Amino acid sequence: SWYLVMLKFNQTNQSTYNKLQYYILNHPNMTYYYKSIGQHDLQFEIRLKTSDELNQVLMDIRRILKSELRSHELSIILKEHKYTYFPDCVKKKRF
């Protein structure tokens, strides 16, 4: 399963944030990591085989953040559409 996890913090200190970032970036199943502005402070995408694995990741994050985690939201990604980052029209020479 592919999950999008969105985290909102209370005031977090740099040391705690660094620990969380290290955990996320070094987890073998992480696919994307976003530091964001708006409703959520941090988002990441992770692919896991079981919901127990997801629960373990969330428990690890709660352990790292302790009282600094205000809230979290979870979405299941069902389908990924193909993205074109370099459209064909840009590749064509125009003279």
DOZA-838369 format. One record per atom (N, C-alpha, C): residue number from 0; atom name; x, y, z. Coordinates in nm, 4 decimals, padded with zeros to 6 digits. Last residue first. Example, Ala and Ser with C-alpha at 12.3 -4.5 7.8 and 13.67 -1.06 7.14 Angstrom:
BEGIN
pos:site:u:v:w
1:N:01.2850:-00.2250:00.7080
1:CA:01.3670:-00.1060:00.7140
1:C:01.2900:00.0030:00.7870
0:N:01.3190:-00.5690:00.7800
0:CA:01.2300:-00.4500:00.7800
0:C:01.3200:-00.3300:00.7800
***
This chain:
BEGIN
pos:site:u:v:w
94:N:01.3135:02.6305:-03.5642
94:CA:01.4033:02.7303:-03.6237
94:C:01.3288:02.8207:-03.7165
93:N:01.2792:02.4135:-03.3150
93:CA:01.2017:02.5164:-03.3860
93:C:01.2983:02.6221:-03.4349
92:N:01.2825:02.0746:-03.2314
92:CA:01.3593:02.1935:-03.2692
92:C:01.2690:02.2882:-03.3470
91:N:01.1168:01.9245:-02.9624
91:CA:01.1192:01.9529:-03.1050
91:C:01.1967:02.0812:-03.1328
90:N:01.1015:01.9237:-02.6851
90:CA:01.2121:01.8528:-02.7492
90:C:01.2250:01.8851:-02.8976
89:N:00.8644:02.0446:-02.6245
89:CA:00.9868:02.1161:-02.5911
89:C:01.1070:02.0523:-02.6615
88:N:00.6767:01.8549:-02.6927
88:CA:00.6807:01.9784:-02.7703
88:C:00.8062:02.0601:-02.7423
87:N:00.6993:01.6550:-02.4973
87:CA:00.7542:01.6320:-02.6307
87:C:00.7676:01.7610:-02.7109
86:N:00.7851:01.7783:-02.1657
86:CA:00.6912:01.7489:-02.2735
86:C:00.7599:01.7353:-02.4096
85:N:00.9069:01.6630:-01.9010
85:CA:00.9709:01.7255:-02.0150
85:C:00.8849:01.6946:-02.1368
84:N:00.7446:01.5396:-01.7237
84:CA:00.8214:01.6520:-01.6738
84:C:00.8912:01.7273:-01.7865
83:N:00.4505:01.3985:-01.7147
83:CA:00.5505:01.4313:-01.8148
83:C:00.6223:01.5567:-01.7666
82:N:00.3228:01.1333:-01.5181
82:CA:00.3564:01.2738:-01.5322
82:C:00.4600:01.2903:-01.6409
81:N:00.0611:00.9070:-01.4851
81:CA:00.1901:00.9339:-01.5451
81:C:00.2082:01.0843:-01.5602
80:N:-00.0942:00.8723:-01.1672
80:CA:-00.1021:00.9028:-01.3089
80:C:00.0376:00.9352:-01.3609
79:N:-00.1518:00.6261:-00.9361
79:CA:-00.0586:00.7309:-00.9768
79:C:-00.0718:00.7491:-01.1272
78:N:-00.3951:00.5400:-00.6977
78:CA:-00.3498:00.5354:-00.8355
78:C:-00.2555:00.6521:-00.8619
77:N:-00.4298:00.5524:-00.4217
77:CA:-00.4829:00.4383:-00.4947
77:C:-00.4269:00.4261:-00.6355
76:N:-00.2993:00.6303:-00.1214
76:CA:-00.2885:00.6634:-00.2632
76:C:-00.3274:00.5394:-00.3413
75:N:-00.4578:00.7213:00.1679
75:CA:-00.4106:00.6070:00.0913
75:C:-00.4108:00.6482:-00.0549
74:N:-00.3594:00.9541:00.4153
74:CA:-00.4353:00.9249:00.2936
74:C:-00.3736:00.8034:00.2276
73:N:-00.3760:01.0976:00.7318
73:CA:-00.3281:00.9862:00.6525
73:C:-00.4194:00.9686:00.5326
72:N:-00.2543:01.3468:00.9508
72:CA:-00.3576:01.2954:00.8619
72:C:-00.2950:01.1900:00.7741
71:N:-00.1945:01.4625:01.2825
71:CA:-00.1492:01.3978:01.1596
71:C:-00.2714:01.3504:01.0817
70:N:-00.1005:01.7229:01.5140
70:CA:-00.1950:01.6335:01.4490
70:C:-00.1296:01.5668:01.3292
69:N:00.1172:01.8053:01.6771
69:CA:-00.0181:01.8570:01.6999
69:C:-00.1212:01.7625:01.6404
68:N:00.3992:01.6990:01.8313
68:CA:00.3092:01.6630:01.7217
68:C:00.1684:01.7109:01.7555
67:N:00.5324:01.7489:02.0654
67:CA:00.5444:01.8490:01.9595
67:C:00.4560:01.8185:01.8378
66:N:00.5425:01.5553:02.2557
66:CA:00.4308:01.6500:02.2637
66:C:00.4338:01.7545:02.1526
65:N:00.7119:01.3388:02.0468
65:CA:00.6501:01.3485:02.1796
65:C:00.5354:01.4479:02.1779
64:N:00.8667:01.2859:01.8221
64:CA:00.8111:01.4201:01.8403
64:C:00.7530:01.4438:01.9792
63:N:00.9458:01.0152:01.8526
63:CA:01.0448:01.1190:01.8235
63:C:00.9912:01.2571:01.8597
62:N:00.6998:00.8876:01.8969
62:CA:00.8066:00.8762:01.9969
62:C:00.9112:00.9856:01.9767
61:N:00.5673:00.9444:01.6600
61:CA:00.5142:00.9966:01.7870
61:C:00.6198:00.9927:01.8971
60:N:00.7312:00.7952:01.4892
60:CA:00.7227:00.9405:01.4743
60:C:00.6686:01.0048:01.6010
59:N:00.6774:00.5368:01.5814
59:CA:00.8144:00.5888:01.5854
59:C:00.8142:00.7416:01.5761
58:N:00.4050:00.5214:01.5192
58:CA:00.4466:00.5154:01.6596
58:C:00.5898:00.5683:01.6757
57:N:00.4214:00.5281:01.2397
57:CA:00.3521:00.6351:01.3112
57:C:00.3898:00.6376:01.4594
56:N:00.5583:00.2842:01.1968
56:CA:00.6173:00.4115:01.1526
56:C:00.5533:00.5275:01.2283
55:N:00.3686:00.1039:01.2984
55:CA:00.5010:00.1130:01.3600
55:C:00.5699:00.2443:01.3221
54:N:00.1565:00.1410:01.1191
54:CA:00.1376:00.1717:01.2608
54:C:00.2717:00.1877:01.3310
53:N:00.2770:00.0384:00.8889
53:CA:00.2396:00.1795:00.8961
53:C:00.2222:00.2223:01.0410
52:N:00.2964:-00.2292:00.9646
52:CA:00.4186:-00.1536:00.9360
52:C:00.3913:-00.0037:00.9420
51:N:00.0261:-00.2894:00.9832
51:CA:00.1094:-00.2972:01.1043
51:C:00.2403:-00.2213:01.0852
50:N:-00.0591:-00.2828:00.7255
50:CA:-00.0983:-00.1712:00.8106
50:C:-00.0214:-00.1731:00.9429
49:N:00.2036:-00.3881:00.4986
49:CA:00.0929:-00.4118:00.5924
49:C:00.0596:-00.2858:00.6717
48:N:00.3887:-00.2878:00.3151
48:CA:00.3119:-00.4080:00.2823
48:C:00.1904:-00.4262:00.3721
47:N:00.4271:00.0533:00.2046
47:CA:00.4418:-00.0528:00.3038
47:C:00.3523:-00.1702:00.2664
46:N:00.5649:00.3528:00.1113
46:CA:00.5027:00.2302:00.0586
46:C:00.5348:00.1165:00.1546
45:N:00.5030:00.6953:00.1692
45:CA:00.5703:00.5720:00.2086
45:C:00.4923:00.4533:00.1514
44:N:00.5550:01.0398:00.1647
44:CA:00.4885:00.9251:00.1041
44:C:00.5716:00.8020:00.1359
43:N:00.5041:01.3169:00.3866
43:CA:00.5874:01.2165:00.3227
43:C:00.5007:01.1051:00.2665
42:N:00.5177:01.6511:00.5030
42:CA:00.4432:01.5422:00.4415
42:C:00.5428:01.4417:00.3868
41:N:00.4847:01.9134:00.7385
41:CA:00.5686:01.8130:00.6752
41:C:00.4795:01.7034:00.6190
40:N:00.2928:02.0907:00.8166
40:CA:00.4328:02.1343:00.8178
40:C:00.5226:02.0383:00.7414
39:N:-00.0250:02.1804:00.6794
39:CA:00.0671:02.0804:00.7332
39:C:00.2101:02.1313:00.7228
38:N:-00.1521:02.4082:00.5840
38:CA:-00.2192:02.3260:00.6849
38:C:-00.1238:02.2284:00.7524
37:N:00.1472:02.5835:00.5175
37:CA:00.0009:02.5765:00.5067
37:C:-00.0558:02.4922:00.6183
36:N:00.4305:02.4501:00.3640
36:CA:00.3720:02.5651:00.4325
36:C:00.2212:02.5536:00.4146
35:N:00.6497:02.1616:00.3982
35:CA:00.5457:02.2433:00.3363
35:C:00.5023:02.3590:00.4263
34:N:00.8684:01.9312:00.2836
34:CA:00.8535:02.0305:00.3896
34:C:00.7600:02.1348:00.3313
33:N:00.8302:01.5993:00.1860
33:CA:00.7996:01.7385:00.1550
33:C:00.7987:01.8211:00.2830
32:N:00.9445:01.3080:00.0353
32:CA:00.9458:01.3856:00.1592
32:C:00.9253:01.5319:00.1209
31:N:00.8810:00.9816:-00.0986
31:CA:00.8902:01.1267:-00.1125
31:C:00.8807:01.1920:00.0246
30:N:00.9254:00.7166:-00.0100
30:CA:00.9384:00.7495:-00.1521
30:C:00.9539:00.8995:-00.1738
29:N:01.0487:00.4905:00.2323
29:CA:01.0051:00.6262:00.1987
29:C:01.0242:00.6504:00.0502
28:N:01.1532:00.2479:00.3071
28:CA:01.0295:00.2462:00.2294
28:C:00.9761:00.3852:00.1946
27:N:01.3807:00.2807:00.4701
27:CA:01.3943:00.2175:00.3383
27:C:01.2691:00.2224:00.2506
26:N:01.4522:00.5889:00.6177
26:CA:01.3621:00.4737:00.6197
26:C:01.3625:00.4105:00.4803
25:N:01.5932:00.8207:00.6035
25:CA:01.6684:00.6950:00.6071
25:C:01.5804:00.5709:00.6168
24:N:01.4122:01.0287:00.6117
24:CA:01.4991:01.0164:00.4952
24:C:01.5757:00.8844:00.4906
23:N:01.2925:00.9862:00.8676
23:CA:01.2150:00.9773:00.7431
23:C:01.3055:00.9521:00.6234
22:N:01.5097:01.0197:01.0482
22:CA:01.4288:00.8978:01.0478
22:C:01.3576:00.8797:00.9141
21:N:01.5916:01.2806:00.9841
21:CA:01.6840:01.1686:00.9679
21:C:01.6072:01.0367:00.9598
20:N:01.3613:01.4222:01.0592
20:CA:01.4057:01.4243:00.9198
20:C:01.5013:01.3079:00.8922
19:N:01.3642:01.3734:01.3359
19:CA:01.2528:01.3281:01.2536
19:C:01.2941:01.3207:01.1068
18:N:01.6047:01.4999:01.4067
18:CA:01.5850:01.3572:01.4345
18:C:01.4747:01.2993:01.3473
17:N:01.5453:01.7646:01.3291
17:CA:01.6557:01.6920:01.2646
17:C:01.6440:01.5411:01.2864
16:N:01.3403:01.8258:01.5094
16:CA:01.3122:01.8246:01.3667
16:C:01.4204:01.7463:01.2916
15:N:01.4865:01.8202:01.7476
15:CA:01.3786:01.7236:01.7260
15:C:01.3457:01.7123:01.5778
14:N:01.6592:02.0400:01.6951
14:CA:01.7120:01.9075:01.7271
14:C:01.6077:01.7982:01.7009
13:N:01.4916:02.2612:01.6624
13:CA:01.5697:02.2125:01.5495
13:C:01.6227:02.0716:01.5738
12:N:01.1617:02.2211:01.8092
12:CA:01.2993:02.2706:01.8081
12:C:01.3790:02.2021:01.6979
11:N:00.8366:02.3277:01.7242
11:CA:00.9338:02.2202:01.7320
11:C:01.0742:02.2781:01.7297
10:N:00.5163:02.4100:01.8231
10:CA:00.6516:02.4624:01.8054
10:C:00.7506:02.3475:01.8231
9:N:00.3315:02.1429:01.6831
9:CA:00.3362:02.2576:01.7715
9:C:00.4739:02.3178:01.7459
8:N:00.2850:02.0343:01.3406
8:CA:00.3598:02.0420:01.4658
8:C:00.3114:02.1567:01.5517
7:N:00.1352:01.7979:01.1347
7:CA:00.1288:01.9364:01.1821
7:C:00.1938:01.9391:01.3192
6:N:00.1832:01.5827:00.8558
6:CA:00.2056:01.6133:00.9969
6:C:00.1949:01.7624:01.0225
5:N:00.0591:01.3327:00.6524
5:CA:00.0730:01.4771:00.6672
5:C:00.0793:01.5102:00.8161
4:N:00.1344:01.0705:00.4398
4:CA:00.1193:01.1093:00.5798
4:C:00.1499:01.2581:00.5905
3:N:00.0156:00.8595:00.2058
3:CA:00.0607:00.9969:00.2217
3:C:00.0308:01.0344:00.3658
2:N:00.0995:00.5252:00.1046
2:CA:00.0361:00.6195:00.1962
2:C:00.0983:00.7573:00.1846
1:N:00.0335:00.2296:-00.0563
1:CA:00.1060:00.3556:-00.0691
1:C:00.0313:00.4604:00.0117
0:N:00.0840:-00.1192:00.0000
0:CA:00.0000:00.0000:00.0000
0:C:00.0876:00.1242:00.0000
***
